[in-house]
Amino acid sequence: MPQLSLHTSIGDLTVSEEDLAIVALDWGWGRDQAPTPLLRRAVEQLHAYFDGTLTRFDLPLTPQGTAYRRHVWRALCDIPHGVTVSYGRLASIVGGSARSVGQAVGANPVPVIIPCHRVLGGGSVGGYSGGDGLDTKRRLLALELGDACLPTGRRTVRRPPAVLHGA
């Protein structure tokens, strides 16, 4: 499986491709580097995102997971840059419970590109399974929401003017 790595403000990331689509984004530097056209495009878009000039990724994605998880991940891609939503609100949109949504979000194999960091717990930042955990989630939210909105501890992130589907 071709992979390509890059340095970012949240650490080294490795993007993986299979059958001409992105299937994973992992923390750390990949052992084998294979700069395919799609992986080069993904790295360019990730650099633009971290530079603050890209707000929506335009890449073919085929993450592996159950039908429900893929449904949740598609919904995550609909959350606009700079907007957050709670696990409960996302559950009301996609079906299921806040817990089932949380499990699907936590299993996201393509974080950042599929923006699972935009989902918050009720009254808190919630969890994050990638990178350095909550510190990484806070840094991604700060990148999108601005440093004034950087969450600390269990304080709630200040909501931007728009919140997904008015919730």
N, C-alpha and C positions, 0 to 999 in steps of 0.2 A: 504494500500500500504506500503510495508516494506521500511524503511528508515534507513540510518546510517550516522552519522555525524563525522566530523574530524576537527582538528585544522590545519590551514595552514598559510603561510606567508602573505596571502591576507585576512585572517579572517576565521571564522568558515564556513564550507560548509556542506551541507546535500545532499546525493545522494539518489534517489528514484528508486525503481524497480517495474516493473509490468510485469507479464507473462514472467519471466526469462530474462528481458532486462532492461537496464537503460533507464528511461524515463525523468528524470529531475536531475538537480544539482542546488541547491538554496543556497543563502547566508544566514547564520545564523545556529543556532543549532536546529535540529528537536526535537519535543516534544517526539515522540515515537522512540525508537531505536530497530531495529530488524536486528541483524547481520546475514543475509543470506550468503551463500557461494559467490554469485555474488557480494553482497555489500561489503563483506570483500575484495574480489579481486579488486573492484573498489577503495576502500580506499587505499589498498596497492599500486596500480598503481598511484593514486593521490599523495601519499607520495613520491614515486619514482620520479614523475615528478617534484615536488617542491624541491626535493633533487638534481635535475639535472641529474639523472641517467636514466630517461625514456624520450624518444623523440616521441613515438607513442603509443597511447592507444590501447589495444586489448580487447574490451568489446562489447557485443551485445547491440545495441542501437535501440530504437523504439520511437523517439520523435514524439509527436502528432503535426500535422500541415497540411496545404494544400499540395497538390502534388508539387507545385512550391517551397514552403519553404523547404520541405524534399529534393528536388533536390539541392537547394542551400546548405543545411546543409551537404549533401553528398560531394559536391564540397569542402566545408570547410575542411572536413577530408582529402582531397587530398593535402592540402597545407602543405608542410613539415615543421617540427620543425625548427625554426630559419629563416624562409622565410616569407616575407610579400607580399601582393597583394593589389591593389587598388579596391575600389568598382566598378569602371568603367571596369577594366580589368576582374574582376570576372564576371561582367555582360556580357562581350563579350564571355566568356567561357560557361556560363550557360543559356544565353538568358535573355531578359528583359533589364531593365534600371538600372543604378547605384542606383537610388532611390528604385526600387523594390527589388534589392539585399540588399540594406541597411535596408529595412523594414524586410526582411527575416532574415538577420543577427541579427538585434535587437530583434527578436522574438525567437531566439535560446533558447530552454529550457534546454540545456545541455552545458552551457559554459565551457570553459577550455578543457573538453574532446572533444567537437566539437569546434575547435579553432577559434572562431569568433574574438578573439583579434588580429589575424594575418591580418585582413583586415583594410586598412588605407584609409583615405580620400585623395583626390588629394591635395598634398602639406601640409597635416597635419595628425595628429594622427587619426582624425575622432572622432566618439563618442563611448560610451560604456555604456550599460544600467545596468551592474551588479556591485555588490559590492559598492565601493566608486567611481564609474564612471570612468573618465579618469585616475585617480590615479591608480586604479586597472589595467586598460589596460596597462599603462606605466610599472607597476611592472611585469606583465606577459611578456611583450615584453623585459624588461631588463633581466628577468630570461632566456629567450631564446636567446637574441641577445648579452647579456653582458652589464654591466653597462656603458660602453663607448657609447652605443647606446641608452641610456635612453632618451626618448623624453621629452622635457619640453615645455610648452606653445604650440605655433603653429609650432614649428620647426619640420621638417620632420625627421622621424626615418632614420638613415643611413641604407641603404639596405645591407643585407648580400651578399656574393658572388653570390648566386643563388636567383633568384626571379621567382615566379611561371610563367611558360610558357614564360620566357624571357621578361616579361614586368615589 
